[in-house]
Amino acid sequence: MPTYLDTNAFYFFFFEDQTYSAGIKTFFDEMQQGQQKGVTSALTLDELSYVVLLRLIEKKYNKHPLDVIRSSKQSILEFIPQIQKMFDVIFSLHNLLIMDATLSSVGLIPFTMEEHCLLPRDALHAITARNAGCPDILSTDSDFDTVQGLHRIDPAKFGTSDD
């Protein structure tokens, strides 16, 4: 069965985190070798690129990133190459299915938000995981622990006997 990959799985694949990156990189290595199959939403890439853009701007300018963007939209342009490199890597991954966000899936966001007390994007991740037949989600986000039928794999524990 495939595993759904939350946005933070990709984020910590590209940006080192002492707690999560090792488990995520192990999963991605296994996916490349055909031992794992991954699924994510096309909107994951939107979310990833937005979060990465904000973090890179904040790091470079040491200011709130939206303030920087409001004062100069051109600031966005200098970070496009890094985002493109991430996309190139993601699109080259073996055994990864990137699903479209359909109208029927998006229409379920309010219901899923209410049912599981999730933020909108997390609701869409849960919906997409279900639609793809993914019983597991690789995520640092414990909000998914409340979603019945979806088992969260904590990247900090992936590859250990606790996963």
ABEGO torsion letter per residue (X at the ends): XBBBBBAAAAAAAABBBAAAAAAAAAAAAAAAAGABBBBBBAAAAAAAAAAAAAAAAAAAAGBBAAAAAAABAAAAAAAAAAAAAAAAAAAABBGBBBBBBBAAAAAAAAAAAAAAGBBAAAAAAAAAAAAAGBABBBBABAAAAABBGBBBBBAAABGBAAX
